[in-house]
Amino acid sequence: MSTTKKVAVVTGGNRGLGFEASRQLAKQGYQVILTSRDEEKGKSAALKLKNEGLDVIFQPLDVTSDESSQKLAEFINNEFGKLDVLVNNAGIYIDSPTGDNSIFDAKIDTLKQTLETNVYGVLRVTQALIPLMKKQNYGRIVNVSSRMGQLHDMGGGSPGYRISKTALNALTRIFASELQGTDILVNSMYPGWVQTDMGGKNAPRTPEQGVDTIVWLATLDDGGATGGFFRDRQPIEW
Ligand SMILES: NC(=O)c1ccc[n+]([C@@H]2O[C@H](COP(=O)([O-])OP(=O)(O)OC[C@H]3O[C@@H](n4cnc5c(N)ncnc54)[C@H](OP(=O)(O)O)[C@@H]3O)[C@@H](O)[C@H]2O)c1
């Protein structure tokens, strides 16, 4: 299944922003590996995009699993021998379905679970896949973060989600710092409030609008930004 195209992995690609990012990257000519922890959902999402004439294949990936991350790395190495783009999109927001989400009531288990996906998941998948970028000295890593992780005007509520996105932004800075001097660029972005299962129906943005900055960062020219945080293609405060 070798390809002359650039190869992109999107985590949590079965719905929401991950699905739309897969679509838009494929439209830009990328060979997209749409990943999902649920095989059936992932296969049907990839098939939908394939039926739109796009080069999208499915591979399983649960970002909380070392084994799953390693298996994906092996698959990509065997099939394509390289990776050009990684969109760390998979995320959960489980602070409190009942709306009572003050830090005074925060459950450590909720925080642990959130960090396992939103932070350690990104670390795990990036560690597994980055060798496929290093071997060609090219890569674009986009970490899908949130305004709620910004320290400069940190508010109350949703402590697990907020802390996870602040920590995710730290991962972006650390990876970017250790990759200085390479052509592997690592950035965080905030998609705005988007109509997805997580964002809800009242969100003002469509998924297509939400992924614009993801695609922009995934396709940055050599020497482009790294270690930054962006919204609508503009730098924003940490
Ligand atoms: N929507 C917004 O307004 C908004 C705003 C700011 C930031 N974000 C961020 O944007 C990203 C995408 O959010 P969304 O709005 O598209 O949310 P969504 O519709 O809830 O989709 C979340 C995706 O993450 C996947 N996922 C969760 N845990 C996973 C795991 N362990 N392994 C692999 N995949 C996993 C889900 O898979 P399942 O279907 O299997 O659950 C789903 O595909 C998230 O990081 C979120 O924090 C969203």
Ligand as a Chemical Component Dictionary entry (heavy atoms), coordinates in Angstrom:
data_LIG
# 
_chem_comp.id                   LIG 
_chem_comp.type                 NON-POLYMER 
_chem_comp.pdbx_formal_charge   0 
_chem_comp.three_letter_code    LIG 
# 
loop_
_chem_comp_atom.comp_id 
_chem_comp_atom.atom_id 
_chem_comp_atom.alt_atom_id 
_chem_comp_atom.type_symbol 
_chem_comp_atom.charge 
_chem_comp_atom.model_Cartn_x 
_chem_comp_atom.model_Cartn_y 
_chem_comp_atom.model_Cartn_z 
_chem_comp_atom.pdbx_ordinal 
LIG N1  N1  N 0  -16.265 20.772 20.199 1  
LIG C1  C1  C 0  -15.706 21.818 20.784 2  
LIG O1  O1  O 0  -16.346 22.879 20.947 3  
LIG C2  C2  C 0  -14.258 21.768 21.231 4  
LIG C3  C3  C 0  -13.699 22.940 21.752 5  
LIG C4  C4  C 0  -12.359 22.925 22.166 6  
LIG C5  C5  C 0  -11.614 21.771 22.021 7  
LIG N2  N2  N 1  -12.191 20.633 21.541 8  
LIG C6  C6  C 0  -11.344 19.436 21.435 9  
LIG O2  O2  O 0  -11.453 18.886 20.137 10 
LIG C7  C7  C 0  -11.193 17.478 20.173 11 
LIG C8  C8  C 0  -12.308 16.753 19.437 12 
LIG O3  O3  O 0  -13.523 17.043 20.094 13 
LIG P1  P1  P 0  -14.958 16.877 19.449 14 
LIG O4  O4  O 0  -15.693 18.115 19.737 15 
LIG O5  O5  O -1 -14.856 16.367 18.069 16 
LIG O6  O6  O 0  -15.514 15.754 20.448 17 
LIG P2  P2  P 0  -16.340 14.423 20.242 18 
LIG O7  O7  O 0  -17.354 14.578 19.185 19 
LIG O8  O8  O 0  -16.758 14.039 21.619 20 
LIG O9  O9  O 0  -15.229 13.385 19.714 21 
LIG C9  C9  C 0  -14.213 12.930 20.546 22 
LIG C10 C10 C 0  -13.452 11.852 19.807 23 
LIG O10 O10 O 0  -12.403 11.365 20.661 24 
LIG C11 C11 C 0  -12.471 9.952  20.648 25 
LIG N3  N3  N 0  -11.866 9.335  21.826 26 
LIG C12 C12 C 0  -12.164 9.512  23.130 27 
LIG N4  N4  N 0  -11.395 8.715  23.885 28 
LIG C13 C13 C 0  -10.581 8.018  23.042 29 
LIG C14 C14 C 0  -9.571  7.045  23.214 30 
LIG N5  N5  N 0  -9.229  6.577  24.417 31 
LIG N6  N6  N 0  -8.940  6.564  22.113 32 
LIG C15 C15 C 0  -9.267  7.008  20.890 33 
LIG N7  N7  N 0  -10.234 7.911  20.649 34 
LIG C16 C16 C 0  -10.874 8.411  21.728 35 
LIG C17 C17 C 0  -13.957 9.645  20.540 36 
LIG O11 O11 O 0  -14.175 8.298  20.199 37 
LIG P3  P3  P 0  -15.551 7.505  20.625 38 
LIG O12 O12 O 0  -16.563 7.824  19.561 39 
LIG O13 O13 O 0  -15.127 6.080  20.623 40 
LIG O14 O14 O 0  -15.947 8.016  21.975 41 
LIG C18 C18 C 0  -14.326 10.628 19.452 42 
LIG O15 O15 O 0  -13.942 10.153 18.188 43 
LIG C19 C19 C 0  -11.066 17.117 21.655 44 
LIG O16 O16 O 0  -9.708  17.012 22.014 45 
LIG C20 C20 C 0  -11.720 18.297 22.365 46 
LIG O17 O17 O 0  -11.234 18.465 23.669 47 
LIG C21 C21 C 0  -13.487 20.603 21.138 48 
# 
loop_
_chem_comp_bond.comp_id 
_chem_comp_bond.atom_id_1 
_chem_comp_bond.atom_id_2 
_chem_comp_bond.value_order 
_chem_comp_bond.pdbx_ordinal 
LIG N1  C1  SING 1  
LIG C1  O1  DOUB 2  
LIG C1  C2  SING 3  
LIG C2  C3  SING 4  
LIG C2  C21 DOUB 5  
LIG C3  C4  DOUB 6  
LIG C4  C5  SING 7  
LIG C5  N2  DOUB 8  
LIG N2  C6  SING 9  
LIG N2  C21 SING 10 
LIG C6  O2  SING 11 
LIG C6  C20 SING 12 
LIG O2  C7  SING 13 
LIG C7  C8  SING 14 
LIG C7  C19 SING 15 
LIG C8  O3  SING 16 
LIG O3  P1  SING 17 
LIG P1  O4  DOUB 18 
LIG P1  O5  SING 19 
LIG P1  O6  SING 20 
LIG O6  P2  SING 21 
LIG P2  O7  DOUB 22 
LIG P2  O8  SING 23 
LIG P2  O9  SING 24 
LIG O9  C9  SING 25 
LIG C9  C10 SING 26 
LIG C10 O10 SING 27 
LIG C10 C18 SING 28 
LIG O10 C11 SING 29 
LIG C11 N3  SING 30 
LIG C11 C17 SING 31 
LIG N3  C12 SING 32 
LIG N3  C16 SING 33 
LIG C12 N4  DOUB 34 
LIG N4  C13 SING 35 
LIG C13 C14 SING 36 
LIG C13 C16 DOUB 37 
LIG C14 N5  SING 38 
LIG C14 N6  DOUB 39 
LIG N6  C15 SING 40 
LIG C15 N7  DOUB 41 
LIG N7  C16 SING 42 
LIG C17 O11 SING 43 
LIG C17 C18 SING 44 
LIG O11 P3  SING 45 
LIG P3  O12 DOUB 46 
LIG P3  O13 SING 47 
LIG P3  O14 SING 48 
LIG C18 O15 SING 49 
LIG C19 O16 SING 50 
LIG C19 C20 SING 51 
LIG C20 O17 SING 52 
# 
